[in-house]
Amino acid sequence: MKRVVAGICIRYDDNIPEVLLGLKPDGHWEFPGGKVEEGETDFQALEREWIEELDTVINVDDFYINVENDPYNVHFYMVNLTKDNNDGSNARAKEHIDVSWFGLDNLNSIPMAVGNDMVVDLLIEDYL
């Protein structure tokens, strides 16, 4: 299985947790990330992928969950935007069609990529 990392970035708006998601060309939203290259740690790969996909620098925090979705083994980590971009306003879609914040209270109505949907269910349980 190919090792993949994805970042979960949470901010609060009026006490509602929101997550930053990227829209894939197939119409599904996902937590930004990508494949771990040979010689990279998960943290290095996630930092690189967020720069490549969103032009945004992050700090990687704790491991959240692992989801196996053949042919991928996706490791989800909590991430924080750097102090220079702590509201995510500089995040831009470089490899996605769009990038946007979504409240966890209405994420069940958004089409999520396979595997990412399971993570949404856990986030709702943990944060709402």
A tleap script that builds the chain and sets N, CA, C and O, in Angstrom:
source leaprc.protein.ff14SB
mol = sequence {
  NMET LYS ARG VAL VAL ALA GLY ILE CYS ILE
  ARG TYR ASP ASP ASN ILE PRO GLU VAL LEU
  LEU GLY LEU LYS PRO ASP GLY HIE TRP GLU
  PHE PRO GLY GLY LYS VAL GLU GLU GLY GLU
  THR ASP PHE GLN ALA LEU GLU ARG GLU TRP
  ILE GLU GLU LEU ASP THR VAL ILE ASN VAL
  ASP ASP PHE TYR ILE ASN VAL GLU ASN ASP
  PRO TYR ASN VAL HIE PHE TYR MET VAL ASN
  LEU THR LYS ASP ASN ASN ASP GLY SER ASN
  ALA ARG ALA LYS GLU HIE ILE ASP VAL SER
  TRP PHE GLY LEU ASP ASN LEU ASN SER ILE
  PRO MET ALA VAL GLY ASN ASP MET VAL VAL
  ASP LEU LEU ILE GLU ASP TYR CLEU
}
set mol.1.N position { 0.834 -1.189 0.000 }
set mol.1.CA position { 0.000 0.000 0.000 }
set mol.1.C position { 0.874 1.247 0.000 }
set mol.1.O position { 1.936 1.285 0.621 }
set mol.2.N position { 0.408 2.249 -0.702 }
set mol.2.CA position { 1.129 3.514 -0.752 }
set mol.2.C position { 0.797 4.330 0.493 }
set mol.2.O position { -0.367 4.457 0.872 }
set mol.3.N position { 1.829 4.879 1.122 }
set mol.3.CA position { 1.650 5.692 2.330 }
set mol.3.C position { 1.293 7.118 1.922 }
set mol.3.O position { 1.979 7.740 1.112 }
set mol.4.N position { 0.217 7.615 2.493 }
set mol.4.CA position { -0.290 8.952 2.210 }
set mol.4.C position { -0.522 9.659 3.537 }
set mol.4.O position { -0.865 9.026 4.536 }
set mol.5.N position { -0.333 10.981 3.543 }
set mol.5.CA position { -0.619 11.789 4.727 }
set mol.5.C position { -1.643 12.850 4.362 }
set mol.5.O position { -1.690 13.318 3.224 }
set mol.6.N position { -2.461 13.224 5.333 }
set mol.6.CA position { -3.450 14.282 5.137 }
set mol.6.C position { -3.522 15.112 6.412 }
set mol.6.O position { -3.336 14.598 7.515 }
set mol.7.N position { -3.793 16.401 6.243 }
set mol.7.CA position { -3.826 17.317 7.380 }
set mol.7.C position { -5.221 17.799 7.702 }
set mol.7.O position { -5.979 18.193 6.816 }
set mol.8.N position { -5.551 17.763 8.979 }
set mol.8.CA position { -6.827 18.265 9.472 }
set mol.8.C position { -6.550 19.572 10.200 }
set mol.8.O position { -5.927 19.589 11.262 }
set mol.9.N position { -7.019 20.656 9.616 }
set mol.9.CA position { -6.813 21.978 10.206 }
set mol.9.C position { -8.160 22.475 10.724 }
set mol.9.O position { -9.116 22.603 9.959 }
set mol.10.N position { -8.232 22.755 12.023 }
set mol.10.CA position { -9.471 23.204 12.651 }
set mol.10.C position { -9.297 24.617 13.175 }
set mol.10.O position { -8.286 24.950 13.793 }
set mol.11.N position { -10.306 25.445 12.915 }
set mol.11.CA position { -10.392 26.778 13.517 }
set mol.11.C position { -11.821 26.923 14.038 }
set mol.11.O position { -12.696 26.119 13.716 }
set mol.12.N position { -12.040 27.943 14.834 }
set mol.12.CA position { -13.376 28.174 15.396 }
set mol.12.C position { -13.934 29.495 14.907 }
set mol.12.O position { -13.243 30.513 14.893 }
set mol.13.N position { -15.207 29.461 14.502 }
set mol.13.CA position { -15.937 30.649 14.089 }
set mol.13.C position { -17.249 30.648 14.872 }
set mol.13.O position { -18.095 29.777 14.669 }
set mol.14.N position { -17.420 31.625 15.768 }
set mol.14.CA position { -18.599 31.668 16.654 }
set mol.14.C position { -18.780 30.344 17.395 }
set mol.14.O position { -19.888 29.814 17.480 }
set mol.15.N position { -17.683 29.823 17.924 }
set mol.15.CA position { -17.656 28.580 18.703 }
set mol.15.C position { -18.016 27.331 17.899 }
set mol.15.O position { -18.227 26.269 18.485 }
set mol.16.N position { -18.089 27.435 16.584 }
set mol.16.CA position { -18.327 26.271 15.718 }
set mol.16.C position { -16.979 25.878 15.098 }
set mol.16.O position { -16.341 26.694 14.432 }
set mol.17.N position { -16.547 24.629 15.317 }
set mol.17.CA position { -15.297 24.199 14.680 }
set mol.17.C position { -15.480 24.074 13.167 }
set mol.17.O position { -16.474 23.532 12.684 }
set mol.18.N position { -14.496 24.590 12.439 }
set mol.18.CA position { -14.480 24.510 10.975 }
set mol.18.C position { -13.208 23.812 10.532 }
set mol.18.O position { -12.180 23.898 11.203 }
set mol.19.N position { -13.277 23.121 9.403 }
set mol.19.CA position { -12.106 22.460 8.832 }
set mol.19.C position { -11.844 22.999 7.436 }
set mol.19.O position { -12.770 23.377 6.718 }
set mol.20.N position { -10.576 23.030 7.064 }
set mol.20.CA position { -10.168 23.484 5.735 }
set mol.20.C position { -10.094 22.271 4.810 }
set mol.20.O position { -9.388 21.302 5.090 }
set mol.21.N position { -10.839 22.344 3.702 }
set mol.21.CA position { -10.909 21.235 2.747 }
set mol.21.C position { -10.589 21.703 1.337 }
set mol.21.O position { -10.768 22.873 0.997 }
set mol.22.N position { -10.115 20.776 0.528 }
set mol.22.CA position { -9.857 21.045 -0.878 }
set mol.22.C position { -10.813 20.242 -1.750 }
set mol.22.O position { -11.106 19.083 -1.458 }
set mol.23.N position { -11.296 20.865 -2.823 }
set mol.23.CA position { -12.227 20.216 -3.748 }
set mol.23.C position { -11.462 19.547 -4.876 }
set mol.23.O position { -10.717 20.196 -5.610 }
set mol.24.N position { -11.655 18.230 -5.005 }
set mol.24.CA position { -11.016 17.458 -6.067 }
set mol.24.C position { -11.797 17.629 -7.373 }
set mol.24.O position { -12.981 17.966 -7.340 }
set mol.25.N position { -11.157 17.405 -8.506 }
set mol.25.CA position { -11.854 17.522 -9.790 }
set mol.25.C position { -13.081 16.609 -9.924 }
set mol.25.O position { -13.974 16.891 -10.722 }
set mol.26.N position { -13.128 15.522 -9.152 }
set mol.26.CA position { -14.279 14.611 -9.237 }
set mol.26.C position { -15.485 15.096 -8.426 }
set mol.26.O position { -16.505 14.410 -8.365 }
set mol.27.N position { -15.370 16.283 -7.801 }
set mol.27.CA position { -16.489 16.856 -7.055 }
set mol.27.C position { -16.539 16.475 -5.587 }
set mol.27.O position { -17.506 16.808 -4.901 }
set mol.28.N position { -15.527 15.790 -5.090 }
set mol.28.CA position { -15.472 15.404 -3.685 }
set mol.28.C position { -14.452 16.278 -2.945 }
set mol.28.O position { -13.421 16.667 -3.495 }
set mol.29.N position { -14.772 16.569 -1.692 }
set mol.29.CA position { -13.881 17.353 -0.839 }
set mol.29.C position { -12.969 16.416 -0.063 }
set mol.29.O position { -13.337 15.280 0.236 }
set mol.30.N position { -11.766 16.908 0.264 }
set mol.30.CA position { -10.810 16.090 0.995 }
set mol.30.C position { -9.966 16.953 1.922 }
set mol.30.O position { -9.871 18.170 1.765 }
set mol.31.N position { -9.358 16.282 2.889 }
set mol.31.CA position { -8.350 16.927 3.713 }
set mol.31.C position { -7.066 16.950 2.902 }
set mol.31.O position { -6.630 15.904 2.423 }
set mol.32.N position { -6.445 18.121 2.732 }
set mol.32.CA position { -5.258 18.223 1.878 }
set mol.32.C position { -4.103 17.339 2.350 }
set mol.32.O position { -3.891 17.146 3.547 }
set mol.33.N position { -3.376 16.819 1.389 }
set mol.33.CA position { -2.216 15.982 1.676 }
set mol.33.C position { -1.770 15.260 0.421 }
set mol.33.O position { -2.135 15.649 -0.689 }
set mol.34.N position { -0.984 14.215 0.590 }
set mol.34.CA position { -0.511 13.468 -0.564 }
set mol.34.C position { 0.444 12.365 -0.174 }
set mol.34.O position { 0.602 12.041 1.002 }
set mol.35.N position { 1.073 11.799 -1.174 }
set mol.35.CA position { 1.960 10.656 -0.982 }
set mol.35.C position { 3.263 11.062 -0.283 }
set mol.35.O position { 3.810 12.143 -0.501 }
set mol.36.N position { 3.728 10.149 0.558 }
set mol.36.CA position { 5.019 10.317 1.219 }
set mol.36.C position { 6.087 9.813 0.263 }
set mol.36.O position { 6.044 8.668 -0.188 }
set mol.37.N position { 7.046 10.681 -0.040 }
set mol.37.CA position { 8.128 10.295 -0.947 }
set mol.37.C position { 9.222 9.565 -0.178 }
set mol.37.O position { 9.355 9.717 1.036 }
set mol.38.N position { 9.997 8.777 -0.901 }
set mol.38.CA position { 11.078 8.018 -0.278 }
set mol.38.C position { 12.026 8.958 0.468 }
set mol.38.O position { 12.449 9.986 -0.060 }
set mol.39.N position { 12.345 8.586 1.690 }
set mol.39.CA position { 13.257 9.383 2.507 }
set mol.39.C position { 12.581 10.475 3.321 }
set mol.39.O position { 13.234 11.127 4.137 }
set mol.40.N position { 11.289 10.687 3.116 }
set mol.40.CA position { 10.555 11.712 3.860 }
set mol.40.C position { 9.889 11.127 5.098 }
set mol.40.O position { 9.478 9.966 5.113 }
set mol.41.N position { 9.792 11.946 6.128 }
set mol.41.CA position { 8.942 11.591 7.255 }
set mol.41.C position { 7.524 12.026 6.913 }
set mol.41.O position { 7.309 12.778 5.962 }
set mol.42.N position { 6.566 11.552 7.687 }
set mol.42.CA position { 5.186 11.992 7.484 }
set mol.42.C position { 5.080 13.508 7.624 }
set mol.42.O position { 4.398 14.162 6.835 }
set mol.43.N position { 5.751 14.061 8.625 }
set mol.43.CA position { 5.690 15.501 8.857 }
set mol.43.C position { 6.242 16.272 7.660 }
set mol.43.O position { 5.638 17.247 7.212 }
set mol.44.N position { 7.384 15.837 7.146 }
set mol.44.CA position { 7.990 16.513 5.993 }
set mol.44.C position { 7.073 16.439 4.777 }
set mol.44.O position { 6.896 17.428 4.066 }
set mol.45.N position { 6.497 15.277 4.544 }
set mol.45.CA position { 5.605 15.106 3.396 }
set mol.45.C position { 4.377 15.994 3.530 }
set mol.45.O position { 3.959 16.617 2.554 }
set mol.46.N position { 3.799 16.062 4.711 }
set mol.46.CA position { 2.601 16.869 4.914 }
set mol.46.C position { 2.904 18.358 4.755 }
set mol.46.O position { 2.128 19.089 4.139 }
set mol.47.N position { 4.014 18.800 5.302 }
set mol.47.CA position { 4.405 20.202 5.125 }
set mol.47.C position { 4.619 20.528 3.648 }
set mol.47.O position { 4.178 21.575 3.173 }
set mol.48.N position { 5.290 19.639 2.924 }
set mol.48.CA position { 5.540 19.845 1.490 }
set mol.48.C position { 4.228 19.865 0.710 }
set mol.48.O position { 4.012 20.736 -0.132 }
set mol.49.N position { 3.358 18.902 0.994 }
set mol.49.CA position { 2.092 18.819 0.260 }
set mol.49.C position { 1.225 20.056 0.472 }
set mol.49.O position { 0.595 20.515 -0.481 }
set mol.50.N position { 1.168 20.612 1.677 }
set mol.50.CA position { 0.354 21.800 1.916 }
set mol.50.C position { 0.920 23.017 1.186 }
set mol.50.O position { 0.162 23.881 0.744 }
set mol.51.N position { 2.230 23.090 1.057 }
set mol.51.CA position { 2.824 24.172 0.262 }
set mol.51.C position { 2.488 23.966 -1.210 }
set mol.51.O position { 2.095 24.912 -1.892 }
set mol.52.N position { 2.637 22.731 -1.708 }
set mol.52.CA position { 2.357 22.446 -3.116 }
set mol.52.C position { 0.877 22.636 -3.462 }
set mol.52.O position { 0.552 23.186 -4.514 }
set mol.53.N position { -0.010 22.186 -2.590 }
set mol.53.CA position { -1.439 22.213 -2.903 }
set mol.53.C position { -2.144 23.504 -2.528 }
set mol.53.O position { -3.069 23.931 -3.219 }
set mol.54.N position { -1.711 24.135 -1.429 }
set mol.54.CA position { -2.434 25.294 -0.903 }
set mol.54.C position { -1.587 26.555 -0.773 }
set mol.54.O position { -2.095 27.612 -0.399 }
set mol.55.N position { -0.291 26.446 -1.082 }
set mol.55.CA position { 0.625 27.563 -0.924 }
set mol.55.C position { 0.594 28.087 0.520 }
set mol.55.O position { 0.665 29.291 0.766 }
set mol.56.N position { 0.486 27.147 1.458 }
set mol.56.CA position { 0.326 27.479 2.867 }
set mol.56.C position { 1.295 26.672 3.716 }
set mol.56.O position { 1.465 25.470 3.513 }
set mol.57.N position { 1.930 27.348 4.670 }
set mol.57.CA position { 2.866 26.702 5.577 }
set mol.57.C position { 2.115 26.287 6.839 }
set mol.57.O position { 1.333 27.052 7.403 }
set mol.58.N position { 2.376 25.056 7.263 }
set mol.58.CA position { 1.705 24.516 8.447 }
set mol.58.C position { 2.724 24.001 9.459 }
set mol.58.O position { 3.898 23.803 9.148 }
set mol.59.N position { 2.243 23.795 10.659 }
set mol.59.CA position { 2.959 23.050 11.687 }
set mol.59.C position { 2.149 21.775 11.917 }
set mol.59.O position { 0.940 21.828 12.140 }
set mol.60.N position { 2.824 20.642 11.861 }
set mol.60.CA position { 2.144 19.363 12.044 }
set mol.60.C position { 2.121 19.035 13.530 }
set mol.60.O position { 3.139 19.113 14.217 }
set mol.61.N position { 0.932 18.666 14.012 }
set mol.61.CA position { 0.750 18.314 15.421 }
set mol.61.C position { 0.613 16.811 15.560 }
set mol.61.O position { 1.390 16.047 14.987 }
set mol.62.N position { -0.359 16.404 16.306 }
set mol.62.CA position { -0.528 15.009 16.672 }
set mol.62.C position { -1.168 14.167 15.575 }
set mol.62.O position { -1.949 14.655 14.757 }
set mol.63.N position { -0.814 12.895 15.587 }
set mol.63.CA position { -1.456 11.897 14.743 }
set mol.63.C position { -2.911 11.795 15.191 }
set mol.63.O position { -3.197 11.824 16.388 }
set mol.64.N position { -3.844 11.675 14.221 }
set mol.64.CA position { -5.259 11.573 14.559 }
set mol.64.C position { -5.813 10.163 14.309 }
set mol.64.O position { -6.355 9.527 15.213 }
set mol.65.N position { -5.668 9.692 13.076 }
set mol.65.CA position { -6.197 8.363 12.744 }
set mol.65.C position { -5.556 7.874 11.441 }
set mol.65.O position { -5.066 8.661 10.630 }
set mol.66.N position { -5.577 6.571 11.275 }
set mol.66.CA position { -5.093 5.930 10.058 }
set mol.66.C position { -6.282 5.258 9.365 }
set mol.66.O position { -7.067 4.561 10.008 }
set mol.67.N position { -6.409 5.471 8.058 }
set mol.67.CA position { -7.491 4.858 7.283 }
set mol.67.C position { -6.870 4.131 6.097 }
set mol.67.O position { -6.169 4.733 5.284 }
set mol.68.N position { -7.135 2.836 6.007 }
set mol.68.CA position { -6.670 2.058 4.860 }
set mol.68.C position { -7.762 2.038 3.811 }
set mol.68.O position { -8.893 1.628 4.074 }
set mol.69.N position { -7.405 2.488 2.616 }
set mol.69.CA position { -8.340 2.570 1.500 }
set mol.69.C position { -7.562 2.142 0.261 }
set mol.69.O position { -6.921 2.963 -0.395 }
set mol.70.N position { -7.622 0.855 -0.051 }
set mol.70.CA position { -6.816 0.273 -1.113 }
set mol.70.C position { -6.794 1.160 -2.358 }
set mol.70.O position { -7.866 1.485 -2.870 }
set mol.71.N position { -5.656 1.558 -2.861 }
set mol.71.CA position { -4.301 1.114 -2.562 }
set mol.71.C position { -3.552 2.035 -1.594 }
set mol.71.O position { -2.323 2.002 -1.540 }
set mol.72.N position { -4.277 2.854 -0.834 }
set mol.72.CA position { -3.632 3.845 0.019 }
set mol.72.C position { -3.785 3.530 1.498 }
set mol.72.O position { -4.799 2.987 1.936 }
set mol.73.N position { -2.762 3.880 2.251 }
set mol.73.CA position { -2.765 3.816 3.697 }
set mol.73.C position { -2.598 5.265 4.152 }
set mol.73.O position { -1.486 5.792 4.159 }
set mol.74.N position { -3.705 5.907 4.531 }
set mol.74.CA position { -3.710 7.347 4.799 }
set mol.74.C position { -3.585 7.619 6.293 }
set mol.74.O position { -4.374 7.128 7.100 }
set mol.75.N position { -2.579 8.411 6.640 }
set mol.75.CA position { -2.326 8.813 8.022 }
set mol.75.C position { -2.756 10.276 8.160 }
set mol.75.O position { -2.174 11.169 7.544 }
set mol.76.N position { -3.774 10.499 8.970 }
set mol.76.CA position { -4.308 11.843 9.187 }
set mol.76.C position { -3.662 12.452 10.422 }
set mol.76.O position { -3.575 11.816 11.473 }
set mol.77.N position { -3.210 13.696 10.281 }
set mol.77.CA position { -2.590 14.436 11.374 }
set mol.77.C position { -3.328 15.749 11.584 }
set mol.77.O position { -3.860 16.336 10.642 }
set mol.78.N position { -3.352 16.195 12.820 }
set mol.78.CA position { -3.849 17.531 13.111 }
set mol.78.C position { -2.749 18.509 12.713 }
set mol.78.O position { -1.573 18.266 12.983 }
set mol.79.N position { -3.126 19.611 12.076 }
set mol.79.CA position { -2.152 20.616 11.665 }
set mol.79.C position { -2.651 21.997 12.072 }
set mol.79.O position { -3.848 22.223 12.249 }
set mol.80.N position { -1.702 22.905 12.215 }
set mol.80.CA position { -2.011 24.300 12.496 }
set mol.80.C position { -1.367 25.161 11.429 }
set mol.80.O position { -0.257 24.883 10.976 }
set mol.81.N position { -2.065 26.197 11.036 }
set mol.81.CA position { -1.477 27.150 10.107 }
set mol.81.C position { -0.435 27.960 10.857 }
set mol.81.O position { -0.575 28.192 12.058 }
set mol.82.N position { 0.605 28.390 10.162 }
set mol.82.CA position { 1.633 29.177 10.824 }
set mol.82.C position { 1.060 30.521 11.256 }
set mol.82.O position { 0.006 30.947 10.783 }
set mol.83.N position { 1.762 31.167 12.148 }
set mol.83.CA position { 1.302 32.440 12.705 }
set mol.83.C position { 1.021 33.474 11.618 }
set mol.83.O position { 0.109 34.288 11.764 }
set mol.84.N position { 1.791 33.454 10.531 }
set mol.84.CA position { 1.599 34.420 9.441 }
set mol.84.C position { 0.283 34.203 8.704 }
set mol.84.O position { -0.203 35.104 8.020 }
set mol.85.N position { -0.293 33.016 8.839 }
set mol.85.CA position { -1.502 32.691 8.079 }
set mol.85.C position { -2.504 31.957 8.969 }
set mol.85.O position { -3.116 30.981 8.536 }
set mol.86.N position { -2.676 32.420 10.208 }
set mol.86.CA position { -3.482 31.662 11.150 }
set mol.86.C position { -4.981 31.666 10.858 }
set mol.86.O position { -5.726 30.922 11.495 }
set mol.87.N position { -5.436 32.478 9.921 }
set mol.87.CA position { -6.859 32.425 9.562 }
set mol.87.C position { -7.087 31.674 8.247 }
set mol.87.O position { -8.231 31.485 7.833 }
set mol.88.N position { -6.021 31.254 7.602 }
set mol.88.CA position { -6.157 30.482 6.367 }
set mol.88.C position { -6.487 31.316 5.147 }
set mol.88.O position { -6.765 30.768 4.080 }
set mol.89.N position { -6.462 32.639 5.285 }
set mol.89.CA position { -6.868 33.496 4.174 }
set mol.89.C position { -5.929 33.407 2.975 }
set mol.89.O position { -6.327 33.714 1.852 }
set mol.90.N position { -4.697 32.993 3.205 }
set mol.90.CA position { -3.750 32.889 2.096 }
set mol.90.C position { -3.804 31.534 1.393 }
set mol.90.O position { -3.172 31.348 0.353 }
set mol.91.N position { -4.556 30.590 1.956 }
set mol.91.CA position { -4.659 29.276 1.316 }
set mol.91.C position { -5.354 29.439 -0.032 }
set mol.91.O position { -6.423 30.041 -0.130 }
set mol.92.N position { -4.727 28.892 -1.059 }
set mol.92.CA position { -5.312 29.002 -2.393 }
set mol.92.C position { -5.201 27.655 -3.095 }
set mol.92.O position { -4.274 26.880 -2.862 }
set mol.93.N position { -6.151 27.411 -3.940 }
set mol.93.CA position { -6.209 26.130 -4.644 }
set mol.93.C position { -5.183 26.107 -5.770 }
set mol.93.O position { -5.366 26.756 -6.800 }
set mol.94.N position { -4.110 25.362 -5.570 }
set mol.94.CA position { -3.118 25.183 -6.620 }
set mol.94.C position { -3.317 23.849 -7.330 }
set mol.94.O position { -3.082 23.743 -8.534 }
set mol.95.N position { -3.748 22.832 -6.589 }
set mol.95.CA position { -3.992 21.514 -7.174 }
set mol.95.C position { -5.439 21.069 -6.975 }
set mol.95.O position { -5.835 20.004 -7.449 }
set mol.96.N position { -6.214 21.872 -6.286 }
set mol.96.CA position { -7.636 21.613 -6.100 }
set mol.96.C position { -8.422 22.615 -6.950 }
set mol.96.O position { -7.872 23.611 -7.421 }
set mol.97.N position { -9.696 22.340 -7.135 }
set mol.97.CA position { -10.558 23.288 -7.845 }
set mol.97.C position { -10.892 24.467 -6.943 }
set mol.97.O position { -11.019 25.602 -7.402 }
set mol.98.N position { -11.033 24.179 -5.643 }
set mol.98.CA position { -11.372 25.204 -4.667 }
set mol.98.C position { -10.839 24.766 -3.312 }
set mol.98.O position { -10.569 23.586 -3.088 }
set mol.99.N position { -10.691 25.727 -2.416 }
set mol.99.CA position { -10.315 25.484 -1.028 }
set mol.99.C position { -11.262 26.315 -0.180 }
set mol.99.O position { -11.478 27.497 -0.445 }
set mol.100.N position { -11.827 25.678 0.850 }
set mol.100.CA position { -12.801 26.410 1.660 }
set mol.100.C position { -12.891 25.830 3.063 }
set mol.100.O position { -12.541 24.675 3.301 }
set mol.101.N position { -13.373 26.665 3.993 }
set mol.101.CA position { -13.646 26.242 5.365 }
set mol.101.C position { -15.089 25.769 5.453 }
set mol.101.O position { -15.988 26.376 4.872 }
set mol.102.N position { -15.302 24.683 6.183 }
set mol.102.CA position { -16.644 24.146 6.401 }
set mol.102.C position { -16.842 23.878 7.882 }
set mol.102.O position { -15.969 23.323 8.548 }
set mol.103.N position { -18.007 24.280 8.392 }
set mol.103.CA position { -18.348 23.980 9.770 }
set mol.103.C position { -18.617 22.504 9.949 }
set mol.103.O position { -19.266 21.875 9.113 }
set mol.104.N position { -18.113 21.948 11.049 }
set mol.104.CA position { -18.338 20.527 11.309 }
set mol.104.C position { -19.823 20.220 11.466 }
set mol.104.O position { -20.248 19.082 11.265 }
set mol.105.N position { -20.615 21.233 11.825 }
set mol.105.CA position { -22.035 21.007 12.038 }
set mol.105.C position { -22.806 20.739 10.746 }
set mol.105.O position { -23.954 20.298 10.798 }
set mol.106.N position { -22.189 21.001 9.581 }
set mol.106.CA position { -22.893 20.697 8.327 }
set mol.106.C position { -22.032 19.898 7.339 }
set mol.106.O position { -22.306 19.891 6.139 }
set mol.107.N position { -21.006 19.237 7.841 }
set mol.107.CA position { -20.124 18.457 6.962 }
set mol.107.C position { -20.791 17.208 6.402 }
set mol.107.O position { -20.369 16.702 5.362 }
set mol.108.N position { -21.812 16.708 7.061 }
set mol.108.CA position { -22.479 15.500 6.554 }
set mol.108.C position { -23.190 15.732 5.227 }
set mol.108.O position { -23.525 14.775 4.530 }
set mol.109.N position { -23.424 16.996 4.870 }
set mol.109.CA position { -24.109 17.291 3.610 }
set mol.109.C position { -23.138 17.565 2.462 }
set mol.109.O position { -23.563 17.873 1.349 }
set mol.110.N position { -21.849 17.456 2.729 }
set mol.110.CA position { -20.821 17.749 1.724 }
set mol.110.C position { -20.254 16.432 1.186 }
set mol.110.O position { -19.911 15.548 1.971 }
set mol.111.N position { -20.151 16.287 -0.138 }
set mol.111.CA position { -19.595 15.042 -0.688 }
set mol.111.C position { -18.096 14.937 -0.385 }
set mol.111.O position { -17.294 15.740 -0.862 }
set mol.112.N position { -17.744 13.943 0.407 }
set mol.112.CA position { -16.355 13.759 0.824 }
set mol.112.C position { -15.721 12.589 0.080 }
set mol.112.O position { -16.401 11.628 -0.280 }
set mol.113.N position { -14.425 12.679 -0.144 }
set mol.113.CA position { -13.663 11.590 -0.766 }
set mol.113.C position { -13.712 10.363 0.144 }
set mol.113.O position { -13.816 10.484 1.365 }
set mol.114.N position { -13.636 9.201 -0.460 }
set mol.114.CA position { -13.656 7.946 0.288 }
set mol.114.C position { -12.529 7.952 1.326 }
set mol.114.O position { -11.403 8.352 1.029 }
set mol.115.N position { -12.837 7.516 2.509 }
set mol.115.CA position { -11.880 7.519 3.611 }
set mol.115.C position { -11.961 8.802 4.413 }
set mol.115.O position { -11.934 8.768 5.643 }
set mol.116.N position { -12.060 9.933 3.730 }
set mol.116.CA position { -12.195 11.220 4.400 }
set mol.116.C position { -13.542 11.307 5.107 }
set mol.116.O position { -13.667 11.973 6.135 }
set mol.117.N position { -14.546 10.636 4.556 }
set mol.117.CA position { -15.877 10.651 5.166 }
set mol.117.C position { -15.875 10.000 6.548 }
set mol.117.O position { -16.599 10.439 7.441 }
set mol.118.N position { -15.072 8.962 6.726 }
set mol.118.CA position { -14.965 8.322 8.036 }
set mol.118.C position { -14.312 9.254 9.047 }
set mol.118.O position { -14.683 9.275 10.220 }
set mol.119.N position { -13.347 10.015 8.584 }
set mol.119.CA position { -12.661 10.967 9.456 }
set mol.119.C position { -13.626 12.065 9.887 }
set mol.119.O position { -13.597 12.503 11.037 }
set mol.120.N position { -14.480 12.509 8.971 }
set mol.120.CA position { -15.485 13.522 9.301 }
set mol.120.C position { -16.377 13.026 10.434 }
set mol.120.O position { -16.655 13.772 11.373 }
set mol.121.N position { -16.825 11.779 10.358 }
set mol.121.CA position { -17.674 11.226 11.406 }
set mol.121.C position { -16.972 11.256 12.768 }
set mol.121.O position { -17.596 11.574 13.780 }
set mol.122.N position { -15.697 10.930 12.795 }
set mol.122.CA position { -14.935 10.964 14.044 }
set mol.122.C position { -14.755 12.391 14.558 }
set mol.122.O position { -14.862 12.642 15.759 }
set mol.123.N position { -14.482 13.319 13.650 }
set mol.123.CA position { -14.322 14.717 14.051 }
set mol.123.C position { -15.609 15.267 14.652 }
set mol.123.O position { -15.582 15.968 15.664 }
set mol.124.N position { -16.722 14.949 14.031 }
set mol.124.CA position { -18.020 15.400 14.561 }
set mol.124.C position { -18.224 14.845 15.959 }
set mol.124.O position { -18.670 15.558 16.858 }
set mol.125.N position { -17.898 13.573 16.144 }
set mol.125.CA position { -18.049 12.951 17.455 }
set mol.125.C position { -17.113 13.588 18.485 }
set mol.125.O position { -17.508 13.785 19.634 }
set mol.126.N position { -15.879 13.913 18.088 }
set mol.126.CA position { -14.886 14.461 19.003 }
set mol.126.C position { -15.054 15.960 19.295 }
set mol.126.O position { -14.731 16.420 20.390 }
set mol.127.N position { -15.559 16.716 18.315 }
set mol.127.CA position { -15.551 18.181 18.456 }
set mol.127.C position { -16.924 18.824 18.599 }
set mol.127.O position { -17.002 20.007 18.931 }
set mol.128.N position { -18.008 18.092 18.361 }
set mol.128.CA position { -19.340 18.707 18.513 }
set mol.128.C position { -20.066 18.154 19.727 }
set mol.128.O position { -21.195 18.556 20.007 }
savepdb mol mol.pdb
quit
